[in-house]
Amino acid sequence: MTNKLLDCQYSHTQESAEISKLSPIAEDMQLIFSKIESDLPFVKDNSLQDLMSYTKNMEYPIHRWYQFKEGYSHKLVTTILKDYAPPKNFPAILDPFCGSGTTLLVAQANQLPAVGVEINPFIAFLSRVKTGWFKINPEELERVLKRVLKDNKSARFPLPELTTFHNEEYFPNKNAYELVRLRDAIHRRKTTPEVKDALILALVASLEDVSCLRKDGRLLRYIQRDVITPKEALFKRTMVILEDLIAMENCLSQDTKVLQGDARQLDSLLSQNIVHNKFGLILYSPPYLNNFDYSEVYKCELWLTGFINSYSDWKELRKKTFRSHPESRIPSTSYLKDTPSQREIHLLVEKAARCQDIGSYAQTRAPRVIRGYFDDVFLMLKEQMVRLVPGGYIVCVVGNSKHGNLYIPVDTLIAKIGQALGLELVAIRIGKYRFSRNQKNQRLRESLVVFRKPELL
């Protein structure tokens, strides 16, 4: 069976018949993936181990304004810039999943032009505020903060519709009402947009200070604890911003663009926003194939900032996101299947989706997610190639996943999709291993998949 999967060429009809007959077990899939990986340029790189998480960013100016748990260290970006520097004639950097702006901030510090794309409107706002740090006047920020804290007018708006804000166990001491009142007080102030946005970010960053909710992987978890008042939290968070602005007063800055949009429609999005750059380095971390719905994880931020105002809005956002979780209900597609050069990868993905060992609970949802995820990977890489200059690099930071007993080497499949598109696979640098959430004995790789665009492609 293994040789057939790897070596035989099927017509569409023969291929469909073969797929429909076989439902492999996890052990079969592991053997298939292991054979493929034996020919790929894996490198274990222990120097990357501490750079694959966001935690230590919280010790550094600007980065520490908001804890973005899904990010990576700014030192990882510095390492990548050293190892895969963009060509001198094309120094611009693109992050099509820019998250909290780590890549963009490091590009700024190195005086390199950079563009970020992010589909989640709150996260795009977060990145935009942080990368626009040099436009925030610290004296004005301090002045407006004092006015906001003295403002005692009642909120003009009721609590957001999201039921989370209405639960007094989650937001004790009527803290939800106070958050809305402070938000309204910020919006009423006559000041610059940059100062208002900085205060809104400080307010949103205080959500965990004033509630009994904690981000825990794919959800918000209730933890009974003492909380501080929203006024106190806003003051503390804004003081951090002020401290950083004053410390960086004489630092060089570089303007960047942060666009809200879809990385699977990258070229048209950039063109619509009059971004004509070709990029020498495309560096990013897409959503992992781990069922995390970030519109759920960041729902309080989305509703408090007003980027989401109804459950229908929220549903629409979830449907538009990368197909890494069951709530992204984009209709089924067949990009891998319909692209001749991707036929082998399509067959591997289909076998994984039909694996008997995905688990009874996930069996109804996981196959659709697996198929959609790798079709989306194909789309994102195809779009990136349009804007990548010959000789330029793509560095994709990604983690592998486990569904029931089925282990999916996402880095391997991304590498194969990129190769089939014509990219040169430079290396798969293994940064660290993390443990599966549900099976603590299963280690999952996190890697850098590094491509180079050939000069003649």
C-alpha positions as CSV (number, residue, x, y, z in Angstrom):
1,M,0.0,0.0,0.0
2,T,2.8,2.4,0.8
3,N,4.5,2.0,-2.5
4,K,1.2,2.6,-4.3
5,L,0.6,5.8,-2.4
6,L,4.1,7.1,-3.1
7,D,4.9,5.9,-6.6
8,C,1.8,5.1,-8.7
9,Q,0.2,7.7,-10.9
10,Y,-3.6,7.5,-11.0
11,S,-6.2,9.2,-13.2
12,H,-8.8,11.2,-11.3
13,T,-11.2,8.3,-11.6
14,Q,-8.7,5.7,-10.5
15,E,-7.5,7.9,-7.7
16,S,-11.0,8.5,-6.3
17,A,-11.7,4.7,-6.4
18,E,-8.5,4.0,-4.5
19,I,-9.3,6.6,-1.9
20,S,-12.8,5.3,-1.4
21,K,-11.5,1.8,-0.8
22,L,-8.9,2.6,1.8
23,S,-9.3,3.9,5.3
24,P,-5.8,3.7,6.8
25,I,-4.9,3.4,10.4
26,A,-2.6,5.8,12.1
27,E,0.4,3.4,12.0
28,D,0.1,3.2,8.2
29,M,0.1,7.0,7.9
30,Q,3.1,7.3,10.2
31,L,5.1,4.9,7.9
32,I,4.1,6.9,4.8
33,F,5.1,10.2,6.4
34,S,8.4,8.8,7.7
35,K,9.4,7.6,4.2
36,I,8.7,11.0,2.8
37,E,10.6,12.8,5.6
38,S,13.7,10.6,5.0
39,D,14.4,12.7,1.8
40,L,13.7,16.1,3.3
41,P,16.4,18.5,4.7
42,F,15.5,18.4,8.4
43,V,17.9,20.1,10.8
44,K,17.6,20.0,14.6
45,D,18.4,23.6,15.8
46,N,18.5,23.9,19.6
47,S,19.3,27.6,19.3
48,L,15.7,28.2,18.3
49,Q,14.1,26.4,21.3
50,D,13.6,29.5,23.5
51,L,12.6,31.7,20.5
52,M,9.4,29.9,19.4
53,S,7.2,31.5,22.0
54,Y,6.1,35.0,22.9
55,T,6.7,34.8,26.7
56,K,10.1,36.7,26.8
57,N,8.7,39.4,24.5
58,M,6.9,40.7,27.6
59,E,10.3,41.9,28.9
60,Y,10.8,44.3,26.0
61,P,9.5,47.7,25.1
62,I,6.4,47.9,22.8
63,H,6.2,44.1,22.6
64,R,5.0,44.0,26.2
65,W,2.0,46.2,25.6
66,Y,-0.2,43.1,25.1
67,Q,0.5,39.5,25.8
68,F,-0.1,37.7,22.5
69,K,0.3,34.0,23.5
70,E,0.3,32.7,20.0
71,G,3.3,34.7,18.9
72,Y,7.0,34.1,18.6
73,S,10.0,35.9,20.1
74,H,11.4,39.1,18.4
75,K,14.8,37.4,18.7
76,L,13.6,34.7,16.3
77,V,12.9,37.4,13.7
78,T,16.4,38.8,14.3
79,T,17.9,35.3,13.7
80,I,15.9,34.8,10.5
81,L,17.0,38.2,9.2
82,K,20.6,37.2,9.8
83,D,20.3,33.8,8.2
84,Y,17.9,34.6,5.3
85,A,18.5,38.3,4.6
86,P,16.4,39.7,1.8
87,P,18.2,40.7,-1.4
88,K,19.7,44.3,-1.1
89,N,17.6,45.5,-4.0
90,F,14.4,44.2,-2.4
91,P,14.6,44.8,1.3
92,A,10.9,44.8,2.1
93,I,9.5,42.2,4.4
94,L,6.0,40.8,4.4
95,D,4.1,39.0,7.2
96,P,0.8,37.7,5.9
97,F,-0.3,36.5,9.3
98,C,1.2,39.4,11.3
99,G,-0.6,38.9,14.6
100,S,0.7,41.3,17.2
101,G,3.3,42.8,14.9
102,T,6.5,41.1,16.1
103,T,8.0,40.7,12.6
104,L,7.1,44.3,11.7
105,L,8.6,45.8,14.9
106,V,11.9,44.1,14.3
107,A,11.8,45.2,10.6
108,Q,11.3,48.8,11.9
109,A,14.2,48.5,14.3
110,N,16.4,47.4,11.3
111,Q,15.1,50.2,9.1
112,L,13.5,47.8,6.7
113,P,10.2,48.5,5.0
114,A,7.5,46.0,6.1
115,V,3.9,45.1,5.4
116,G,1.6,43.0,7.6
117,V,-1.7,41.3,6.9
118,E,-4.2,40.1,9.5
119,I,-7.7,38.9,9.1
120,N,-8.8,39.4,12.8
121,P,-9.8,43.1,13.1
122,F,-8.8,43.3,16.8
123,I,-5.4,41.7,16.2
124,A,-4.8,43.9,13.1
125,F,-5.6,46.9,15.4
126,L,-3.2,45.7,18.0
127,S,-0.4,45.4,15.4
128,R,-1.2,48.8,14.0
129,V,-1.1,50.6,17.3
130,K,2.2,48.9,18.3
131,T,3.9,49.6,15.0
132,G,2.7,53.2,15.1
133,W,4.3,53.8,18.6
134,F,6.4,56.7,17.3
135,K,3.2,58.6,16.4
136,I,1.9,58.6,20.0
137,N,2.7,61.8,21.9
138,P,3.6,60.7,25.5
139,E,2.6,64.1,27.1
140,E,-0.7,64.1,25.3
141,L,-1.3,60.5,26.3
142,E,-0.7,61.3,30.0
143,R,-2.9,64.3,29.8
144,V,-5.8,62.4,28.3
145,L,-5.4,59.5,30.7
146,K,-5.9,61.9,33.6
147,R,-9.1,63.3,32.1
148,V,-10.4,59.8,31.4
149,L,-9.8,58.6,34.9
150,K,-11.6,61.7,36.3
151,D,-14.6,61.3,33.9
152,N,-17.6,60.1,36.0
153,K,-20.3,60.2,33.3
154,S,-22.4,57.1,32.8
155,A,-21.7,55.0,29.8
156,R,-23.8,55.9,26.8
157,F,-23.9,52.3,25.6
158,P,-25.1,49.1,27.3
159,L,-22.9,46.2,27.8
160,P,-21.8,44.4,24.6
161,E,-24.3,41.7,23.5
162,L,-21.7,39.0,24.2
163,T,-23.1,37.0,27.1
164,T,-19.6,36.7,28.7
165,F,-19.8,40.4,29.7
166,H,-23.1,39.7,31.5
167,N,-21.7,37.0,33.8
168,E,-20.8,38.6,37.2
169,E,-18.7,35.6,38.0
170,Y,-16.5,36.4,35.1
171,F,-16.5,40.2,35.7
172,P,-17.1,40.7,39.4
173,N,-17.8,44.1,41.1
174,K,-19.6,45.3,37.9
175,N,-16.2,45.6,36.2
176,A,-17.8,45.0,32.8
177,Y,-19.9,48.2,33.2
178,E,-16.8,50.1,34.3
179,L,-14.8,48.9,31.2
180,V,-17.6,50.1,28.9
181,R,-17.7,53.4,30.8
182,L,-14.0,53.9,30.4
183,R,-14.1,53.0,26.8
184,D,-16.8,55.6,26.2
185,A,-14.8,58.2,28.2
186,I,-11.8,57.6,25.9
187,H,-13.9,58.0,22.8
188,R,-15.3,61.3,24.0
189,R,-11.9,62.9,24.5
190,K,-10.7,65.4,21.9
191,T,-7.2,64.2,21.1
192,T,-5.3,62.5,18.3
193,P,-6.4,59.1,16.9
194,E,-3.1,57.6,18.0
195,V,-3.6,58.6,21.6
196,K,-7.1,57.3,21.6
197,D,-6.0,54.0,20.1
198,A,-3.2,53.6,22.7
199,L,-5.7,54.1,25.5
200,I,-8.1,51.6,24.0
201,L,-5.3,49.1,23.7
202,A,-4.3,49.7,27.4
203,L,-7.9,49.1,28.4
204,V,-8.3,45.9,26.4
205,A,-4.9,44.7,27.7
206,S,-6.4,45.0,31.2
207,L,-9.2,42.4,30.5
208,E,-7.4,39.7,32.4
209,D,-6.5,42.1,35.2
210,V,-10.2,42.9,35.9
211,S,-11.8,39.5,35.3
212,C,-11.7,35.9,36.3
213,L,-11.0,34.8,32.7
214,R,-7.7,33.4,31.4
215,K,-6.8,32.4,27.8
216,D,-6.1,28.7,27.9
217,G,-5.4,27.3,24.4
218,R,-8.6,27.3,22.5
219,L,-10.9,28.9,25.1
220,L,-11.3,31.3,28.0
221,R,-11.1,29.5,31.3
222,Y,-12.8,30.7,34.5
223,I,-10.4,31.0,37.4
224,Q,-11.7,32.4,40.7
225,R,-9.3,35.1,41.9
226,D,-9.1,38.6,43.3
227,V,-9.2,41.3,40.6
228,I,-8.3,45.0,40.5
229,T,-10.6,47.8,39.3
230,P,-10.7,48.8,35.6
231,K,-9.4,52.3,36.5
232,E,-6.4,50.9,38.3
233,A,-5.7,48.4,35.5
234,L,-6.0,51.2,32.8
235,F,-3.6,53.4,34.8
236,K,-1.0,50.6,35.1
237,R,-1.2,49.5,31.5
238,T,-0.9,53.1,30.2
239,M,2.1,53.7,32.5
240,V,3.8,50.8,30.7
241,I,3.1,52.4,27.4
242,L,4.3,55.8,28.6
243,E,7.5,54.3,30.1
244,D,8.3,52.7,26.7
245,L,7.6,55.8,24.7
246,I,9.9,57.9,26.8
247,A,12.6,55.3,26.7
248,M,12.4,55.1,22.9
249,E,12.2,58.8,22.3
250,N,15.4,58.9,20.4
251,C,15.1,55.5,18.6
252,L,14.8,55.3,14.8
253,S,11.4,54.5,13.4
254,Q,10.1,53.2,10.1
255,D,6.5,53.4,9.0
256,T,4.8,50.1,8.2
257,K,1.5,49.1,6.7
258,V,-0.9,46.8,8.5
259,L,-3.8,45.6,6.4
260,Q,-6.9,43.8,7.5
261,G,-7.5,41.0,5.1
262,D,-7.1,37.5,3.9
263,A,-3.6,36.0,3.3
264,R,-5.3,33.6,0.8
265,Q,-6.1,36.6,-1.4
266,L,-2.8,38.4,-0.8
267,D,-1.9,39.8,-4.2
268,S,-5.3,41.5,-4.8
269,L,-5.4,42.8,-1.2
270,L,-2.0,44.4,-1.6
271,S,-2.9,45.9,-5.0
272,Q,-6.2,47.3,-3.7
273,N,-4.2,49.0,-0.9
274,I,-1.7,50.4,-3.4
275,V,1.1,48.2,-2.2
276,H,3.2,47.4,-5.2
277,N,6.2,46.0,-3.4
278,K,8.0,42.8,-4.3
279,F,9.3,41.3,-1.1
280,G,12.7,39.8,-0.4
281,L,11.6,38.0,2.7
282,I,8.1,36.6,3.7
283,L,8.1,35.6,7.3
284,Y,5.1,34.4,9.2
285,S,3.4,31.8,11.4
286,P,0.0,30.7,10.1
287,P,-2.6,29.2,12.4
288,Y,-1.7,25.7,13.5
289,L,-3.8,22.8,12.6
290,N,-5.0,22.5,16.2
291,N,-8.7,23.5,16.1
292,F,-8.0,26.8,17.8
293,D,-10.6,29.5,16.8
294,Y,-8.9,32.8,17.6
295,S,-12.2,34.7,17.1
296,E,-13.3,32.7,20.1
297,V,-10.1,33.2,22.1
298,Y,-10.2,37.0,21.5
299,K,-13.9,37.5,21.6
300,C,-13.9,39.8,24.6
301,E,-11.4,42.1,22.8
302,L,-13.4,42.0,19.6
303,W,-16.6,43.0,21.3
304,L,-15.2,45.6,23.7
305,T,-13.4,47.4,20.9
306,G,-16.6,47.4,18.8
307,F,-15.1,45.4,15.9
308,I,-17.8,42.9,16.5
309,N,-21.3,44.1,17.6
310,S,-23.5,41.1,17.0
311,Y,-23.5,37.3,17.0
312,S,-24.0,37.4,13.2
313,D,-20.9,39.6,12.8
314,W,-19.0,37.1,14.9
315,K,-20.2,34.2,12.9
316,E,-19.2,35.9,9.6
317,L,-15.7,36.5,11.0
318,R,-15.3,32.9,12.1
319,K,-16.4,31.7,8.6
320,K,-13.7,33.8,6.9
321,T,-10.7,32.6,8.9
322,F,-8.1,30.1,7.9
323,R,-9.5,26.6,7.9
324,S,-7.7,25.4,11.0
325,H,-10.8,24.9,13.1
326,P,-14.3,23.5,12.6
327,E,-16.0,27.0,12.8
328,S,-14.4,28.2,9.6
329,R,-17.1,27.0,7.3
330,I,-15.8,28.1,3.9
331,P,-17.4,25.7,1.4
332,S,-15.3,22.7,0.5
333,T,-12.6,23.2,-2.1
334,S,-10.4,21.0,-4.2
335,Y,-7.3,23.1,-5.1
336,L,-4.8,20.3,-4.3
337,K,-6.9,17.7,-6.2
338,D,-7.3,20.0,-9.2
339,T,-3.7,20.9,-9.5
340,P,-1.7,18.2,-11.3
341,S,1.6,19.0,-9.6
342,Q,-0.1,18.7,-6.2
343,R,-1.8,15.3,-6.8
344,E,0.5,13.3,-4.6
345,I,0.0,15.7,-1.7
346,H,-3.8,15.6,-2.2
347,L,-3.7,11.9,-1.9
348,L,-1.7,12.1,1.3
349,V,-4.1,14.7,2.8
350,E,-7.1,12.6,1.7
351,K,-5.7,9.5,3.4
352,A,-5.1,11.5,6.6
353,A,-8.7,12.8,6.5
354,R,-10.0,9.3,6.1
355,C,-7.8,7.8,8.8
356,Q,-9.7,5.4,11.1
357,D,-7.9,6.7,14.2
358,I,-8.8,10.3,14.2
359,G,-11.1,9.6,17.2
360,S,-14.8,9.1,17.4
361,Y,-15.5,12.6,18.7
362,A,-13.5,14.4,16.0
363,Q,-14.5,12.1,13.2
364,T,-17.4,14.2,12.0
365,R,-15.4,17.5,12.0
366,A,-11.7,16.8,11.7
367,P,-11.7,15.5,8.1
368,R,-13.2,18.7,6.7
369,V,-10.7,20.8,8.7
370,I,-7.7,18.7,7.5
371,R,-8.8,19.0,3.8
372,G,-9.5,22.7,4.1
373,Y,-6.3,23.5,6.0
374,F,-4.0,22.2,3.3
375,D,-6.0,23.7,0.5
376,D,-5.6,27.0,2.3
377,V,-1.8,26.3,2.7
378,F,-1.7,25.8,-1.1
379,L,-3.5,29.1,-1.7
380,M,-1.3,31.1,0.7
381,L,2.0,29.8,-0.8
382,K,0.7,30.4,-4.3
383,E,-0.2,34.0,-3.4
384,Q,3.2,34.6,-1.7
385,M,5.1,33.4,-4.7
386,V,3.5,36.2,-6.8
387,R,5.0,38.9,-4.5
388,L,8.3,37.1,-3.6
389,V,11.3,38.2,-5.7
390,P,13.6,35.6,-7.3
391,G,16.3,34.8,-4.7
392,G,14.0,35.8,-1.9
393,Y,13.0,33.6,1.1
394,I,9.8,32.3,2.6
395,V,10.1,31.3,6.3
396,C,7.0,29.6,7.7
397,V,6.9,29.0,11.5
398,V,4.5,26.1,12.1
399,G,3.7,23.3,14.5
400,N,2.5,19.7,13.9
401,S,-0.7,18.4,15.2
402,K,-2.5,15.3,16.6
403,H,-6.1,14.3,16.0
404,G,-7.0,11.3,18.0
405,N,-4.1,8.9,17.3
406,L,-3.3,10.4,14.0
407,Y,-0.1,12.4,13.9
408,I,0.0,15.0,11.1
409,P,3.5,16.4,10.2
410,V,2.2,19.8,9.0
411,D,5.7,21.1,8.3
412,T,6.4,18.1,6.0
413,L,3.2,18.7,4.0
414,I,3.8,22.4,3.8
415,A,7.3,21.6,2.5
416,K,5.9,19.2,-0.1
417,I,3.3,21.7,-1.3
418,G,5.9,24.4,-1.7
419,Q,8.2,22.1,-3.6
420,A,5.4,21.1,-6.0
421,L,4.8,24.8,-6.6
422,G,8.4,25.2,-7.7
423,L,10.0,26.6,-4.5
424,E,13.4,25.4,-3.4
425,L,13.2,23.8,0.0
426,V,16.2,25.1,1.9
427,A,15.6,23.5,5.2
428,I,13.1,22.4,7.8
429,R,14.7,23.7,11.0
430,I,13.2,21.9,14.1
431,G,13.0,24.5,16.9
432,K,11.4,22.6,19.7
433,Y,8.9,19.9,20.6
434,R,5.8,20.5,22.6
435,F,3.5,18.0,24.1
436,S,0.1,17.2,22.7
437,R,-2.7,18.8,24.7
438,N,-4.6,15.6,25.3
439,Q,-1.8,13.0,25.1
440,K,1.1,14.1,27.2
441,N,3.4,11.4,25.8
442,Q,3.1,12.7,22.3
443,R,5.7,15.3,21.3
444,L,4.8,17.6,18.4
445,R,7.4,19.4,16.4
446,E,7.5,23.2,15.9
447,S,9.7,24.1,12.9
448,L,10.8,26.7,10.5
449,V,10.0,25.6,6.9
450,V,12.4,27.7,4.7
451,F,11.9,28.1,1.0
452,R,13.9,30.1,-1.6
453,K,12.4,31.2,-4.9
454,P,14.7,30.1,-7.7
455,E,16.2,32.9,-9.8
456,L,14.5,31.6,-13.0
457,L,11.1,30.7,-11.6
